[in-house]
Amino acid sequence: MFSTAEREAIIALIKREVVPAIGCTEPVAVSLCVARATELLGTLPEKMDVYLSPNILKNAMGVGIPGTGMIGLPIAIALGAIVGRSEYGLEVLKDADAKSVEQGKEYIAQKRISIDVKEGITEKLYIEVVATAADHRVKAVIAGGHTNFVLLQRDDEVLLDCQGDGSASDEQEDVALTLRKVYDFAMTAPLQEIEFILESKRLNKAAAESAFTADFGHSLGKTLRGGRELQVLGDSIFTRILSYTASACDARMGGAMVPVMSNSGSGNQGITATLPVVVYGEECGATEEQMIRALTLSHLTVIYIKQSLGRLSALCGCVVAASGSSCGITYLMGGGYDEVAMAVKNMIANLTGMICDGAKPSCALKLASGVSTAVLSAMMAMEHRCVSRLEGIIDEDVDRSIHNLTTIGRDGMNETDSLILDIMTGKC
């Protein structure tokens, strides 16, 4: 069904998009850019000017930075310069400790950091760092992907320039996918070639369990395991799906120094694509093969939808990620392609329009909403109950339904995106 070359390309795509990350990927990507600039400079910058796209700024304003007990970009920038190592990718801050945090606070107090919106760009994921020390000046730019450097320059020497016409290309677009192709790949790929996806289960489950006995963010995951909550909601597979997913988000958004497996540049998307499938599979006695194929189906569905939506948008990423987990759960319930397609349509009919108002602790609430809809959509699909083409943006063809969703999120909600940032930055 798949040629060797096509199968290898899809596996490479998954490995590129499903990677470990510590902390929210937007401020961490800024730390990564700062770290690379500092490495090129060869010394701690005396001054750093950081220019960001509005979407990066929006997602970095209110989220905890791992291991610091602090929120927002200044400490992420300072630590990127002090202890960041670009070779770590999205785990760039994993060497941060109490000493470096104190150094970071001092660096901020010295007013060495300037942060501003980059004007005149259309790229939604854009980070530019200009670092200076003595007589040297370094410029580093990430665009199009959280680890995708497109410009590196030291003084007058250009070390890397992939900017082209100024609009960074998305690395995902080298493999054309459809939902049918996603499903067929997940069901037929040789098991030994995709078993690496189990690492997402290990990392994200450990992240969730780390927050059950601690207080991160709003502690939604832990709250859902409380006596009063279990009395209201019951102790069921459904509540355990909610609590595990929310708990991992609590830890990540609250600044816990724990890695999660991300998807398409987002840790919350990786959490949402993983944990509902894992919890359902474990509760229902899924075999290892079934777990591998369900997780592959979930993660690759997310990657597919993000191909046309883009890395960042005004549409909450949990809509996309929960659609992936709904597919994985549907498969574990015994569904085939038809049921998986129904589940996706049910998801789109329900959650389209959920806005992204930045990365923050309350994202756990949105993830809980997304995965509860994922379970409902899967259950409806298994009863062959599906939102029809006569309703809203749903089309007969599931891929057209997906593109209707992504067109709204990518193009139709641009004004919403701008208004959200205005509201966020206008608060006292």
C-alpha positions in Angstrom: 0.0 0.0 0.0 2.9 2.4 0.9 6.2 2.4 -1.0 9.3 2.1 1.2 10.2 5.7 0.4 6.7 7.0 1.3 6.6 5.0 4.5 10.0 6.3 5.5 9.0 9.8 4.8 5.9 9.6 7.0 8.0 8.0 9.8 10.5 10.8 9.5 7.7 13.3 9.6 6.4 11.9 12.9 9.8 11.8 14.4 10.3 15.4 13.5 7.0 16.6 14.9 6.7 14.4 18.0 9.6 15.4 20.2 10.3 16.1 23.9 9.9 19.6 25.2 10.4 21.1 28.7 8.1 24.1 29.3 5.7 25.9 27.0 7.2 25.8 23.5 6.8 29.5 22.6 8.9 31.0 25.4 11.2 28.0 25.1 11.7 28.7 21.4 12.6 32.2 22.4 15.1 30.8 24.9 16.5 28.6 22.1 17.0 31.5 19.8 18.7 33.5 22.6 20.9 30.5 23.4 22.1 30.2 19.8 22.8 33.9 19.5 24.8 33.8 22.8 26.8 30.9 21.5 27.7 32.8 18.3 28.6 35.9 20.3 30.9 33.8 22.5 30.0 35.6 25.7 27.0 36.7 27.8 25.3 39.5 25.8 25.5 43.0 27.3 22.2 43.8 25.6 19.5 41.8 23.9 16.7 43.1 21.7 14.0 40.5 21.0 11.4 41.0 18.3 8.4 38.6 18.2 5.4 37.9 16.1 2.1 38.7 18.0 1.3 35.0 18.3 4.6 34.2 20.0 4.1 37.1 22.3 0.5 36.0 23.1 1.6 32.5 24.0 4.6 33.5 26.1 3.1 36.2 28.4 1.3 34.2 31.0 2.9 30.8 31.3 5.3 29.5 33.9 8.9 29.0 32.9 10.3 25.6 34.1 12.2 25.5 37.4 11.9 29.2 38.0 8.6 29.9 39.8 8.3 32.8 37.4 6.1 33.7 34.6 6.8 35.2 31.1 9.5 36.1 28.7 12.2 38.0 30.6 13.3 35.0 32.7 13.1 32.7 29.7 15.4 35.1 27.7 17.8 35.6 30.6 18.1 31.8 31.2 18.5 31.2 27.5 21.6 33.4 27.6 23.0 32.1 30.9 22.5 28.3 30.8 20.7 27.6 27.5 22.3 25.2 25.0 20.9 25.1 21.5 21.8 21.5 21.0 19.1 20.6 23.4 16.4 21.9 21.1 13.1 22.4 23.0 14.8 21.1 26.2 17.1 24.1 26.0 16.5 25.1 29.6 17.0 21.7 31.2 20.3 22.8 32.9 18.6 25.6 34.8 18.9 25.5 38.6 18.4 27.9 41.5 21.8 29.6 41.0 21.1 30.4 37.3 17.6 31.6 38.2 19.1 34.1 40.6 21.6 35.2 37.9 18.7 35.6 35.6 16.8 37.8 38.0 19.9 40.0 38.3 20.3 40.1 34.5 16.7 41.3 34.2 17.2 43.9 37.0 20.1 45.3 35.0 17.6 46.1 32.2 19.6 44.3 29.5 16.5 42.9 27.8 14.2 44.7 25.4 11.1 42.9 24.0 8.9 44.2 21.2 6.5 43.1 18.4 8.2 42.6 15.0 6.4 44.9 12.5 5.8 44.1 8.9 5.8 40.3 8.9 3.1 37.8 8.0 4.7 34.8 9.6 2.9 33.9 12.8 5.8 32.1 14.3 8.7 34.5 14.2 11.5 35.2 16.8 14.4 37.6 16.2 17.2 38.1 18.7 19.8 40.8 18.3 22.6 40.3 20.9 25.5 42.6 21.4 28.7 42.6 23.5 31.8 44.8 23.2 32.2 45.5 19.5 30.3 42.4 18.2 26.7 42.0 17.1 24.8 38.7 16.5 21.4 38.2 14.9 19.5 35.0 15.1 16.0 34.3 13.6 13.6 31.4 14.1 10.6 31.3 11.8 8.0 28.7 10.6 8.8 26.1 13.2 9.9 26.3 16.9 13.4 25.1 16.2 13.7 26.3 12.6 16.6 28.8 12.3 16.4 30.8 9.1 19.1 33.4 9.8 22.3 33.5 11.7 24.6 36.5 11.4 27.7 37.6 13.3 28.8 41.1 12.6 28.9 41.3 8.8 29.3 37.5 8.3 26.1 35.7 7.3 26.4 32.1 8.6 22.9 30.9 7.6 20.2 32.5 5.4 17.1 30.5 4.6 14.7 33.4 4.6 14.0 33.4 0.9 11.2 35.8 0.2 10.7 36.3 4.0 8.0 33.8 4.6 9.4 30.7 6.2 8.3 27.4 4.7 6.6 24.9 6.9 8.7 21.7 7.3 5.5 19.6 7.5 4.5 20.1 3.9 6.9 17.6 2.3 4.5 14.7 2.9 1.0 15.0 1.5 -1.6 13.4 3.8 -5.3 12.7 3.9 -7.2 11.1 6.8 -7.5 7.9 4.8 -3.7 7.8 4.3 -3.2 8.6 8.0 -5.5 5.7 9.0 -4.0 3.2 6.6 -0.4 4.0 7.6 -1.3 3.6 11.3 -2.9 0.3 10.7 -0.3 -1.2 8.3 3.1 0.2 9.2 5.5 -2.5 10.5 5.2 -2.4 14.3 9.0 -2.2 14.9 9.1 1.0 12.8 6.5 2.9 14.8 7.0 1.5 18.3 9.0 4.6 19.2 5.6 6.4 19.6 5.4 4.6 23.0 7.8 7.2 24.4 5.0 9.7 24.2 3.1 7.4 26.6 5.9 7.2 29.0 6.8 10.9 29.1 3.3 12.3 29.2 2.0 9.9 31.7 4.9 10.6 34.0 4.2 14.4 33.6 0.6 13.9 34.7 1.5 11.8 37.7 4.1 14.3 38.8 1.2 16.8 39.3 -1.1 14.6 41.3 0.8 15.2 44.5 1.9 18.8 43.8 0.3 22.1 43.2 0.9 23.4 39.6 -1.3 25.9 37.9 -4.9 25.5 38.9 -4.4 21.8 39.9 -7.3 20.8 37.8 -6.0 17.3 37.3 -5.6 16.7 41.1 -9.0 18.4 41.8 -10.7 15.9 39.5 -9.4 13.1 41.7 -10.9 14.6 44.9 -13.7 13.0 46.9 -16.4 15.6 46.1 -15.5 15.6 42.4 -15.6 11.8 42.2 -18.9 11.9 44.0 -20.3 14.2 41.3 -18.5 12.7 38.2 -17.9 9.2 39.4 -14.6 7.2 39.2 -14.6 6.1 35.6 -12.5 5.8 32.5 -13.9 9.2 31.5 -12.9 11.0 34.7 -9.4 9.4 34.6 -9.0 10.6 31.0 -9.9 14.1 32.1 -7.7 14.1 35.2 -4.6 12.7 33.5 -4.8 15.1 30.6 -5.5 18.1 32.8 -2.8 17.1 35.3 0.0 17.0 32.6 -1.1 20.4 31.4 -1.1 21.7 35.0 2.5 20.6 35.4 3.6 22.0 32.1 1.9 25.4 32.2 2.8 25.8 35.9 6.5 25.6 35.2 7.4 22.1 36.3 10.8 20.9 35.2 9.4 17.8 33.5 9.6 16.9 29.8 6.5 16.1 27.8 6.2 14.7 24.3 5.0 17.5 22.0 3.3 17.4 18.7 3.8 20.0 15.9 5.6 22.3 18.3 3.1 22.2 21.1 3.4 20.3 24.4 -0.3 20.7 25.1 -1.1 19.2 21.7 1.2 16.3 22.5 -0.4 15.7 25.9 -3.9 15.8 24.4 -3.0 13.5 21.5 -1.5 11.0 23.9 -3.1 10.7 27.3 -6.8 10.1 26.5 -5.6 7.2 24.2 -3.3 5.8 26.8 -5.8 5.9 29.7 -8.6 4.4 27.6 -6.3 1.7 26.2 -4.9 0.7 29.6 -8.4 0.7 31.2 -9.7 -1.5 28.4 -6.8 -3.9 28.2 -5.4 -2.9 24.8 -2.4 -4.9 23.6 0.9 -3.2 23.0 0.3 -3.3 19.2 -3.1 -1.7 19.6 -1.6 1.0 21.8 1.1 1.7 19.3 -1.3 1.9 16.4 -3.8 4.0 18.3 -1.1 6.5 19.3 0.3 6.6 15.8 -3.2 7.3 14.4 -3.7 10.1 17.0 -0.4 11.9 16.6 -0.4 11.6 12.8 -3.9 12.9 12.6 -2.8 16.0 14.5 0.2 16.5 12.2 -2.1 16.2 9.2 -4.6 18.8 10.4 -1.8 21.2 11.4 -0.4 21.0 7.9 -3.2 23.3 6.7 -3.9 25.1 10.0 -0.3 26.3 10.6 1.8 26.2 13.7 0.0 29.1 15.5 -3.4 30.6 15.1 -6.4 32.0 16.9 -7.9 28.5 17.1 -7.0 26.6 20.3 -4.7 23.7 19.5 -6.7 21.4 21.7 -9.4 21.3 19.0 -6.9 19.6 16.7 -5.2 17.4 19.3 -8.4 16.2 20.7 -9.6 15.2 17.2 -6.5 13.0 17.0 -7.2 11.4 20.4 -10.8 10.8 19.4 -9.5 8.9 16.4 -7.2 6.8 18.6 -10.0 6.1 21.1 -12.4 5.2 18.2 -9.9 2.6 16.9 -9.5 1.1 20.4 -13.3 0.8 20.7 -13.2 -1.4 17.6 -13.9 1.2 15.0 -12.5 1.3 11.4 -11.9 4.1 9.0 -15.6 5.0 8.6 -16.0 5.4 12.4 -12.8 7.4 12.7 -14.0 9.8 10.0 -17.3 10.2 11.8 -15.5 11.0 15.0 -13.5 13.7 13.3 -16.6 15.3 11.9 -18.3 15.2 15.3 -15.3 16.9 16.8 -15.3 19.7 14.2 -19.0 20.3 14.6 -18.6 20.8 18.3 -15.3 22.6 19.0 -14.7 24.8 16.0 -14.3 28.4 17.2 -12.6 27.7 20.6 -10.1 30.6 20.8 -6.5 30.5 21.8 -5.9 33.4 24.3 -2.3 32.4 25.0 -0.5 29.7 26.9 -1.3 29.8 30.6 -2.4 27.5 33.5 -6.1 27.7 32.6 -5.2 25.8 29.4 -5.9 22.7 31.5 -9.6 23.6 31.4 -9.6 23.8 27.6 -7.8 20.5 27.3 -10.4 18.9 29.6 -13.2 20.3 27.4 -11.4 19.0 24.3 -10.9 15.5 25.5 -14.4 15.2 26.9 -15.6 16.0 23.4 -13.2 13.4 22.0 -14.8 10.7 24.1 -18.3 11.8 23.2 -17.4 12.0 19.5 -15.9 8.5 19.6 -19.0 7.0 21.3 -21.3 8.7 18.8 -19.2 7.4 15.9 -19.3 3.8 17.2 -23.1 4.1 17.1 -22.8 5.4 13.5 -24.2 8.8 14.6 -22.5 11.6 12.8 -23.1 15.3 12.2 -24.3 15.6 8.6 -23.4 17.8 5.6 -26.6 19.8 6.2 -25.2 21.1 9.5 -22.8 24.0 9.7 -19.3 23.6 8.3 -19.4 19.8 8.0 -19.1 18.4 4.5 -19.8 14.9 3.2 -16.0 14.4 2.7 -14.1 14.4 6.0 -11.0 16.0 4.4 -13.1 18.9 3.2 -14.5 19.2 6.7 -11.0 19.4 8.1 -10.0 22.0 5.6 -13.2 24.0 6.5 -12.0 24.0 10.1 -8.4 25.0 9.3 -9.5 27.7 6.9 -11.6 29.3 9.7 -8.7 29.0 12.1 -6.0 30.1 9.7 -7.7 32.9 7.8 -11.1 33.7 9.2 -9.9 34.3 12.8 -7.0 36.6 12.1 -9.0 39.7 13.3 -9.9 37.7 16.4 -6.2 37.0 17.0 -5.3 40.6 16.8 -8.2 41.6 19.2 -7.1 38.9 21.7 -3.6 40.3 21.8 -4.9 43.9 22.2 -7.0 42.8 25.2 -4.2 40.8 26.8 -1.6 43.6 26.4 -4.1 46.3 27.4 -4.8 44.9 30.9 -3.1 46.7 33.8 
